[in-house]
Amino acid sequence: MTFLQLDQLGKTFGDFRAVESLSLDVERGEFISLLGPSGCGKTTTLQMVAGFVEPTRGRIRLNGADITAMRPEKRGMGVVFQSYALFPHMTVADNIGFGLEMRGMRGAGKLKRIDETLELVRLPGLGKRYPKELSGGQRQRVAIARALAVRPEVLLLDEPMSNLDAKLREDMHVELRGIQRHLGITTILVTHDQVEAMTMSDRIAVMHGGRIVQLATPYEAYERPESAFASSFLGKTNVLKGVVEARNMRCCEVRVGDSLLHVPHQEKSLAREVNVYVRPEKVRLAPASASGIPATIRTRLFLGNHWLVEVDSALGPMRVSHPNIGAVPPAEGEAVALHWLDDDLRLLDTEAAHG
Ligand code: ATP
């Protein structure tokens, strides 16, 4: 049985449809991200799961029981908001203990649980401080500790890391994923940060216009995006406009400018006019004398772990991510040949380009 089931959930504000017939099955212990741009309905979906927003249609089931109309505090879910929403007049320990008291836990049991939870989020000994005496990162940990203290069945996270600086955020991704695995707690994260979603999730639900447009593991979603939207939202990509000239069982021949590209065939019915997608790190720079697409280096920027190289190619301007191993890429103005594996090309209808 599915642990948490969102069944054709919809939410309309006035005549605006924020979420449209959204279905999602979450397994026990799974970490799912709702990933998408601002306004795509992520928070509304999470708020319906939490019980703060009433769905216009659809059902939510937890462990087989229909909880669509259940009050938030009865759902056994912990929620962490972007703002943390800590009680400023309460100490860290009291913030964390608040939910425990509401559930009738008092005395030594409560104190033990507070200490354990502070340990879990690596803030031992800070129980007596007030929120204003903590750094942003520490406050965020307290907010997570407060949600975890009651050992909820489901943890709901609404962009909880967006106030942290980049380095701290990266550390928290790894740490929070560790805690989630350790406790085996079913988690839904709302984020517009693709790196965050990729680092932490078992599966990513890519959202657009109130719908899930792709549900896949981070690897599948990145390597095999099902729409132009999913492709460009999950990382950088080159888009080459072409025309299908021939198809067989294995591949399509797509003309882009004067070149003919062999793109592995995909199931979906395809228009004649297509976009061919290729990620910058799949493109290799070879000497101009080698076979490949002729190109000239326009700019090359050193970014530490790789070079970002922009080229003017026979297919149009393209971006190449050149790994920082061995030789540095050729200088600006030099001629090169571009090379990739056919399997790294992805064909998506131009009609699908807007989701
Ligand atoms: P963000 O990343 O900016 O938080 P989101 O994907 O979480 O975006 P939601 O907050 O779910 O998006 O909002 C989805 C849409 O519904 C938006 O267009 C928003 O303006 C609208 N919306 C959300 N709440 C309400 C409300 N209470 N009344 C009217 N419209 C709302």
Residues whose N, C-alpha, C, O or C-beta is under 5 A from the ligand:
A	BS01	ATP	F13 A18 P37 S38 G39 C40 G41 K42 T43 T44 T45
